Amino acid sequence: MPAGAHVEFDTAAQAWAAAPKPPKTMQWKRLLQLISLCAFIGLCGLALLIFVGVNIGPAALAVGIVSAVIPVPLLVYAFLWLDRYEPEPVKYLAFCFAWGACVATFVALLVNTGVGWLLERNDISEHFVTVVCAPVIEEIMKFLGPLLLFLRRPRVFSGTIDSIVYCGLSATGFAFVENILYLGGLGYARAAEEGGVVAGAQGVVVLFFARILMSGFAHPLFTSMSAIGLGIAVRSPSKGIRILAPLAGLLAAMILHGAWNGMSVLVQVTEEPLVFLYGYFAVMIPIFLGMVGYSLWLRAGEGRLAERVLPEYVRAGWLSPPEVAALGTIGRRLSARQWAKRVAGPEGAKAMSAYQFDLTRLALLRDGMWRGLNVGPNDLESTLAEERRLLDSISAYRRVFTGRDPAAPQALWDGRQYQVAFPDGVIRAVPAPEQPVVPVPVRLAPQAPGYGYPTYR
């Protein structure tokens, strides 16, 4: 960059208007839309409970709905929070919740009822349904929705976090409808039949404590085993692993679910409640806490992935080193959005959010290429086209906020070093420090011959 050179930029508003419109991110407005949509779909799914409502009465059904819906927003928000690095499309999240609430619950109810009727006619213990049949059919059906989504839209799955979110929402929908049956029928109707409305209310409170407060995590925890298997398959180029990993995860989910139900059966058979308490605190709680820790580690890993993969684009002149550093954690990303809003207004904050989203997708895409994903003869062209589209979008978004901070020095990044305009008017080359100190984007020099799209390895 010659001394005295000056580059004219459009205003932030003009640059934002010219940039491609980003996909919606998981902000409060999107969160409320998703919760409303999930609630609507869940209520529509209650059509499968008509015959249950006839048996337990409308009052018990209403009590079940009101009490069962209480934990749903909290569980949904937990999965959306886990997905903040690369939020998934609302329509796919809603599909998985609806699948769990409607299809999975309906099929499981039919199968469990039918098997129970057959066992009764053949004088076989009904505990077989609880310990064997229910875990098998319920885990298959909860997992089938996200699996169908993966088979139909494989590119919306970028790793284990995505599969945990999709499977978790399917399990949340299933648990929502199942809790209606338990809280309304077993908790309220049975107790009210024996002791009136007050006894029914007490029954709901007791069962709410047991099923929601103590074990509300159960169904998502079981199905998370299937999610891990699916997540491994998503990031593996091996056909064998892509088949065996989901099956192994599904089997683990069935075993964990069967063990949970088996503890309840043992309490009934032995009349020793300590059996359940031991299994709950010594087995299930440690597994649950381990799964929470593993999910948080995976979530942080998406930030680490960006820092590991994107330097290749720094060397190719598409990004500057501080931009990669600014993607490492959620806190840094939020700080970058605040900075963009300060220097370029609301358009800058929107552009920074879209820019970070596309950079995360770019890092996942490049990492997948390194792993051998989507680089076959039939996929490579579309994968490279997606990479170019993301890079073009990223370049358009960064023009909205780059070079607008009056406190930052005028500088260019040429892919190897900075060209900084010093106060004496001289342009000097400055090597990038080992650790970027100011995670603020700078202007990029026009790409010289030899620069372009990184090759995959």
LINBEL-V52277 format. One record per residue. N is the residue number from 1. RES is the residue in one letter. SS is DSSP state (helix for helix, strand for strand, loop for the rest). PHI is phi in whole degrees, -180 to 180 (* if undefined). Layout:
# LINBEL-V52277
n,res,ss,phi
N,RES,SS,PHI
N,RES,SS,PHI
This chain:
# LINBEL-V52277
n,res,ss,phi
1,M,loop,*
2,P,loop,-67
3,A,loop,-60
4,G,loop,82
5,A,loop,-65
6,H,loop,-139
7,V,loop,-108
8,E,loop,-88
9,F,loop,-118
10,D,loop,-67
11,T,loop,-67
12,A,helix,-61
13,A,helix,-64
14,Q,helix,-67
15,A,helix,-65
16,W,helix,-67
17,A,helix,-64
18,A,helix,-82
19,A,loop,-75
20,P,loop,-65
21,K,loop,-72
22,P,loop,-77
23,P,loop,-67
24,K,loop,-66
25,T,loop,-101
26,M,loop,-81
27,Q,loop,-98
28,W,helix,-61
29,K,helix,-63
30,R,helix,-68
31,L,helix,-62
32,L,helix,-65
33,Q,helix,-62
34,L,helix,-66
35,I,helix,-63
36,S,helix,-63
37,L,helix,-65
38,C,helix,-63
39,A,helix,-64
40,F,helix,-64
41,I,helix,-63
42,G,helix,-62
43,L,helix,-67
44,C,helix,-63
45,G,helix,-67
46,L,helix,-68
47,A,helix,-58
48,L,helix,-71
49,L,helix,-97
50,I,helix,-59
51,F,helix,-69
52,V,helix,-72
53,G,helix,-61
54,V,helix,-64
55,N,helix,-78
56,I,helix,-100
57,G,loop,94
58,P,helix,-64
59,A,helix,-65
60,A,helix,-65
61,L,helix,-65
62,A,helix,-65
63,V,helix,-61
64,G,helix,-62
65,I,helix,-64
66,V,helix,-62
67,S,helix,-76
68,A,helix,-75
69,V,loop,-78
70,I,loop,-58
71,P,loop,-81
72,V,helix,-62
73,P,helix,-58
74,L,helix,-66
75,L,helix,-66
76,V,helix,-61
77,Y,helix,-63
78,A,helix,-60
79,F,helix,-72
80,L,helix,-69
81,W,helix,-63
82,L,helix,-63
83,D,loop,-103
84,R,loop,-73
85,Y,loop,-66
86,E,loop,-140
87,P,loop,-58
88,E,loop,-88
89,P,loop,-60
90,V,helix,-59
91,K,helix,-64
92,Y,helix,-77
93,L,helix,-63
94,A,helix,-65
95,F,helix,-60
96,C,helix,-65
97,F,helix,-63
98,A,helix,-65
99,W,helix,-61
100,G,helix,-64
101,A,helix,-75
102,C,helix,-105
103,V,helix,-69
104,A,helix,-61
105,T,helix,-66
106,F,helix,-64
107,V,helix,-65
108,A,helix,-63
109,L,helix,-64
110,L,helix,-64
111,V,helix,-66
112,N,helix,-62
113,T,helix,-66
114,G,helix,-65
115,V,helix,-65
116,G,helix,-61
117,W,helix,-65
118,L,helix,-65
119,L,helix,-64
120,E,helix,-64
121,R,helix,-68
122,N,loop,-105
123,D,loop,56
124,I,loop,-107
125,S,loop,-58
126,E,loop,-69
127,H,helix,-64
128,F,helix,-62
129,V,helix,-64
130,T,helix,-66
131,V,helix,-90
132,V,helix,-113
133,C,helix,-64
134,A,helix,-60
135,P,helix,-58
136,V,helix,-68
137,I,helix,-70
138,E,helix,-68
139,E,helix,-70
140,I,helix,-62
141,M,helix,-71
142,K,helix,-64
143,F,helix,-80
144,L,helix,-63
145,G,helix,-61
146,P,helix,-59
147,L,helix,-65
148,L,helix,-63
149,L,helix,-63
150,F,helix,-64
151,L,helix,-68
152,R,helix,-89
153,R,loop,-133
154,P,helix,-62
155,R,helix,-75
156,V,helix,-81
157,F,loop,-101
158,S,loop,-107
159,G,loop,171
160,T,helix,-68
161,I,helix,-58
162,D,helix,-62
163,S,helix,-67
164,I,helix,-64
165,V,helix,-66
166,Y,helix,-65
167,C,helix,-67
168,G,helix,-63
169,L,helix,-71
170,S,helix,-62
171,A,helix,-67
172,T,helix,-65
173,G,helix,-63
174,F,helix,-63
175,A,helix,-63
176,F,helix,-59
177,V,helix,-70
178,E,helix,-62
179,N,helix,-65
180,I,helix,-61
181,L,helix,-63
182,Y,helix,-73
183,L,helix,-68
184,G,helix,-78
185,G,helix,-83
186,L,helix,-74
187,G,helix,-76
188,Y,helix,-97
189,A,helix,-61
190,R,helix,-65
191,A,helix,-69
192,A,helix,-67
193,E,helix,-65
194,E,helix,-91
195,G,helix,-132
196,G,helix,90
197,V,helix,-63
198,V,helix,-62
199,A,helix,-64
200,G,helix,-63
201,A,helix,-63
202,Q,helix,-63
203,G,helix,-62
204,V,helix,-65
205,V,helix,-62
206,V,helix,-63
207,L,helix,-70
208,F,helix,-62
209,F,helix,-62
210,A,helix,-74
211,R,helix,-89
212,I,helix,-99
213,L,helix,-73
214,M,helix,-88
215,S,loop,-132
216,G,loop,-64
217,F,loop,-85
218,A,helix,-61
219,H,helix,-62
220,P,helix,-60
221,L,helix,-66
222,F,helix,-58
223,T,helix,-72
224,S,helix,-65
225,M,helix,-64
226,S,helix,-64
227,A,helix,-64
228,I,helix,-63
229,G,helix,-60
230,L,helix,-66
231,G,helix,-63
232,I,helix,-63
233,A,helix,-65
234,V,helix,-60
235,R,loop,-100
236,S,loop,-113
237,P,loop,-83
238,S,loop,-78
239,K,helix,-63
240,G,helix,-63
241,I,helix,-66
242,R,helix,-66
243,I,helix,-94
244,L,helix,-76
245,A,helix,-61
246,P,helix,-63
247,L,helix,-66
248,A,helix,-65
249,G,helix,-64
250,L,helix,-64
251,L,helix,-63
252,A,helix,-63
253,A,helix,-63
254,M,helix,-63
255,I,helix,-64
256,L,helix,-64
257,H,helix,-64
258,G,helix,-64
259,A,helix,-65
260,W,helix,-62
261,N,helix,-66
262,G,helix,-63
263,M,helix,-63
264,S,helix,-67
265,V,helix,-65
266,L,helix,-63
267,V,helix,-63
268,Q,helix,-66
269,V,helix,-74
270,T,helix,-92
271,E,loop,57
272,E,loop,-121
273,P,loop,-63
274,L,helix,-65
275,V,helix,-61
276,F,helix,-68
277,L,helix,-62
278,Y,helix,-64
279,G,helix,-63
280,Y,helix,-66
281,F,helix,-84
282,A,helix,-91
283,V,helix,-120
284,M,helix,-70
285,I,helix,-63
286,P,helix,-60
287,I,helix,-65
288,F,helix,-62
289,L,helix,-64
290,G,helix,-63
291,M,helix,-68
292,V,helix,-62
293,G,helix,-62
294,Y,helix,-64
295,S,helix,-65
296,L,helix,-66
297,W,helix,-65
298,L,helix,-64
299,R,helix,-63
300,A,helix,-65
301,G,helix,-64
302,E,helix,-68
303,G,helix,-70
304,R,helix,-64
305,L,helix,-62
306,A,helix,-61
307,E,helix,-68
308,R,helix,-85
309,V,helix,-95
310,L,loop,-70
311,P,helix,-55
312,E,helix,-62
313,Y,helix,-78
314,V,helix,-66
315,R,helix,-65
316,A,loop,-86
317,G,loop,88
318,W,loop,-86
319,L,loop,-137
320,S,loop,-106
321,P,helix,-54
322,P,helix,-63
323,E,helix,-66
324,V,helix,-68
325,A,helix,-62
326,A,loop,-73
327,L,loop,-99
328,G,loop,-66
329,T,loop,-139
330,I,helix,-61
331,G,helix,-60
332,R,helix,-65
333,R,helix,-65
334,L,helix,-64
335,S,helix,-63
336,A,helix,-64
337,R,helix,-67
338,Q,helix,-63
339,W,helix,-63
340,A,helix,-63
341,K,helix,-68
342,R,helix,-67
343,V,helix,-92
344,A,helix,-134
345,G,helix,74
346,P,helix,-58
347,E,helix,-62
348,G,helix,-65
349,A,helix,-66
350,K,helix,-64
351,A,helix,-65
352,M,helix,-64
353,S,helix,-63
354,A,helix,-67
355,Y,helix,-62
356,Q,helix,-66
357,F,helix,-62
358,D,helix,-71
359,L,helix,-66
360,T,helix,-64
361,R,helix,-63
362,L,helix,-64
363,A,helix,-63
364,L,helix,-66
365,L,helix,-64
366,R,helix,-65
367,D,helix,-62
368,G,helix,-63
369,M,helix,-64
370,W,helix,-63
371,R,helix,-80
372,G,loop,93
373,L,loop,-89
374,N,loop,56
375,V,loop,-123
376,G,loop,-74
377,P,loop,-57
378,N,loop,-90
379,D,loop,-114
380,L,helix,-60
381,E,helix,-62
382,S,helix,-69
383,T,helix,-66
384,L,helix,-67
385,A,helix,-65
386,E,helix,-65
387,E,helix,-62
388,R,helix,-64
389,R,helix,-62
390,L,helix,-64
391,L,helix,-65
392,D,helix,-65
393,S,helix,-65
394,I,helix,-60
395,S,helix,-63
396,A,helix,-67
397,Y,helix,-66
398,R,helix,-68
399,R,helix,-66
400,V,helix,-68
401,F,helix,-118
402,T,loop,-77
403,G,loop,77
404,R,loop,-111
405,D,loop,-91
406,P,loop,-66
407,A,loop,-84
408,A,loop,-91
409,P,loop,-69
410,Q,loop,-72
411,A,strand,-153
412,L,strand,-125
413,W,strand,-111
414,D,loop,-104
415,G,loop,99
416,R,loop,-126
417,Q,strand,-158
418,Y,strand,-88
419,Q,strand,-112
420,V,strand,-108
421,A,strand,-86
422,F,loop,-86
423,P,loop,-58
424,D,loop,-81
425,G,loop,87
426,V,loop,-94
427,I,strand,-90
428,R,strand,-123
429,A,strand,-80
430,V,strand,-128
431,P,strand,-67
432,A,loop,-70
433,P,loop,-67
434,E,loop,-62
435,Q,loop,-119
436,P,loop,-57
437,V,loop,-103
438,V,loop,-126
439,P,loop,-76
440,V,loop,-121
441,P,loop,-64
442,V,loop,-118
443,R,strand,-68
444,L,strand,-105
445,A,loop,-71
446,P,loop,-55
447,Q,loop,-67
448,A,loop,-83
449,P,loop,-55
450,G,loop,101
451,Y,loop,-101
452,G,loop,161
453,Y,loop,-87
454,P,loop,-60
455,T,loop,-80
456,Y,loop,-100
457,R,loop,-129
